Amino acid sequence: MDGVSATGVRATARIAAREDGRGGTALPVLAGDGPLALRRTRASGSEARVMLVGAMSGPLGGDHFAVEAEVERGARLRVGSAAATIALPGQAKGESRYEVRIDVAEGGELHWLPEQLISVRGSDLHVTTRVELAASARLVLREEQVLGRAGEEPGRLTSRLALRIAGRTVLDQELACGPGAPGGWDGPAVLAGHRAVGQLVVVRPEFTHEPPAARMLGEYAALAPLAGPAVLVTALAADGLRLRKVLDEALVALG
């Protein structure tokens, strides 16, 4: 853990994946403690697998967490989490931050599939996910946010997702919800009263020449090709279970 200050906990977890020369993927860096513990789980073929285990509640008000993942040339990595991340109010005042930084080299592949983020009443969390991919890298990235627990109003949640492929920005979007967010966030033009929102980003080199067609995936989900070899699925749902079902079905449809 990086430390504890008057404004909250600071912690960083780091993962590096590298071809091991025997047809598998090694993890020369797997470092995380405090609220960001990392555990290697059983590999599947050439793919290494890592689980992010929340060792304590959070992030709380004023906390600053970061997760960094680097996939080197030809390596394959899958990252999940053992449970949902719950943004909570804390004794320290101020915004809490959760930053994810991802870098995938040529021929590398990453599946980034954490559990949902739940914004609890009274919390104030800013989430930023930045992804840098080489031209031939492959990616499946899922983000899911649930606004409030059952019967509860949400906290303030700001989520930004930025994706660059071969040095070119193909996606940079931000959504702010909850108390203090710009007006209309819960209206028909944004969430339309739903309490779960999610994104699925799929990057495959073959999409450059044969991109999936833009289409609706039900009443509140849409698939849109991005510049280059990338596809974005955006979905709304009444709750987290329904949201996961929609995103899972979208991934199956992409093959």
N, C-alpha and C positions, 0 to 999 in steps of 0.2 A: 504494500500500500504506500502510495507516495506521501501521504501525510494527512493530518487533521488540523484545520485552522478554525478560527473563530467564525468563519463563514461556511464551514462544512468540510466534508471528506473529499480528498483528491486521490484518485486511484486510476491506474492504467494497466490493461492486460495486453500482452503482445503474443502474436502467433506468426511463425514463419514456416512455410512448407517448401520442401525441396525434393526433387527426385532422388531416390536412394541408390540408383544404379542397378537395382535388382527387380525392376518392374513395379516398385511401390513408391510410396511417398513418406519421407522422413519429416520430423518436426524438430529442427535444430533449436528453435525458440518456442517455448511454451511457458510463459511467465505471467502469473496473475495471482494476487492475494487479496486479503480483506474482502471487500464486497464483490470482487471480480475474480473468482477462482476458476481455473481451467482444468479440464480433465480429458485425457485422451481416451477414446472408446475404441471398440473393435473395428479394425479397418475392413473395407469392402473392396476386394480386388486391389487396384492401384490407388484407391482413394483413402486418404487419412481422414479420420473423423475426430472432432473435438466438441466437447460440451461445455458451455458457459454455465457455471453453477453459482447462483446468488447465495453468498455466504451470510448475508445480512439484509435487512430491509433497505429499500431505497431504489432510486435516489431520493434523498430527503432534500428539503429546502437548503440551498447553498452548496450542495454536493456537486462535484465535477468528476464524472467518470469518462474514460476513453478506452476504446478497444481498437487495436491496430492489427491488421492481418495482411501478410505478404505471401503471395503464391508465386514461387519462382518458375522459370521456364520448364514446361512439361509436367509440373506437379499438379496433383488433384487433391482438393480439400473440401470437406463438408463441415459446416459449423452450425450447431443448434444450441438451444438453451434448455435447461432442465425445468424451468417454470416461467410464468409470465413475469415481466418487469413491472413493478408497481411504483408509480410516481406518487410520493406522499408529502404532505406538509411536514416541516421540521421546526425545531426550535430556532435554528439560524434562519434569518430572513433573507430574502433574495431568491433569484432564479437559480434553479439547478440545471446542469447541462450534462448531456450524454452524447459523446462524439464517437462515431465509427469511421475509421479510415481504412480503405481497402485498396490494395495494389496487386494486379494480376499480370504476370509477364506473358510473353509469347508462348502459345501452346498450353498455358496454364488453365485450370478450370476450378471455379469456386461455386459451391452451393451455400448460400448464406440464408439460413432458415430459422431465425430465432422465434420464440413464442411471443405472444402479444404483449404490447405495452398498454397498461391500464392507467388512465389519468384520474386520480382520486380527488375528490372535492378539497379545495384549499391548496392543492399543489401548484407549482409553476415550473414547468420543465421545457427546455429547448433541446430538441434532438436534431443532430446534424449527421448525415451519412454522405461521405464523399468517396467515390469510386473512380479509380484510374485503371483502365484496361489497355493492354497492348492490342494491336490490330487482330491477332488471331486468338486472343483469350476468349474463354467461355464463362458465362455467369448465369446463375439463377439466384435472384435476390427477392426476398419477401419481407414486407413491412406491414404490420397490422397495429392499429391503434383503437382502443376501446375507451370511449368517453364516459367515465364514471362507472362505479360498480352498480349492481342491480338496485334500481330505485333511487339512484344518487346522481346529483348534478356533477359534471366534470370539473376538474381543475383547469388551469390555463395550460395549453399544450401548443407548442410551435414545432413543426416538423419540416426539415428541409432535406431534400434528396438531390444530389448532384452526381452526374455520370459523365465521364470523359473517356473517349475511345481514340487511341492513337493521337492523343493530344488535342482532340476536338470535343468540345462540349456538345452533347446530344440531349441532355436533360438537366434542368435546374429548376426545381419547383419547390414551393413552400406553402404550407397550410397552417393557419392559426385558428384555434378553437378555444371556446370557454370564456370565462369572465375576462374582460379587457381586450379580447380579440376584436379585430375590425368588424363593424356591424354587418349582419347578413350571413355570418358563417353557418348558422343553423337554418337558413332559408332555402327556398326551392332551387336557387342557383348554385348552392354549395352542397351541404349535407342533407337537405330536405328532411330534417327531423331524425335522421338515422344516428345511431350511436356507435357504429363501428365503420372504420374506413381503412382500406388497405391498398397496397401497390405490389405488383409483381413485375419485376424487370427480368427479361430473358435476353441474353446476348449470345448469338451463335454466328460464326463467320458465314455460314451458308445463307443467312438472312440477307446478306448484301445483295445477292442475285435473285433470291426467291423470298421476298418478305411476305409474311402472312398478311392477308387482307384486313383492313380495318373493319370492325364489326361490333355489334352489341352482343353481350354475353348475358342475356337476361335483362330485366328492367333497369337494374342499377349497376351494371358492370359493362365496361367497354374495353376493347383491345385496339391499340393504335400502334402502327409501326413508327419507329423513330428514325432519324437520319442514321445511316450506317446499318450494322447488323444487329439492331436492337428492337425489342418490342416492349411496350408498357401496357399492363392491364391495371385498370383502376376500378375499385368496387366499393359499394356501400352496402350495409346490411343493418338489420335491427340489433344484432348482437354478434359476439365474437365467433360463436359456433357456425352461424350461417355465413359469416364472412370467410372463414377458413374453407368451407365447402365450395364456395364460389371460386376462390383462388386455386384450390386443388383441381377443380374441374377445368379451369383455364389452362393450367400447366399440362394436364393430360391432353387437352385439345391441341396444344402446340407440338405434341409428340415427343 
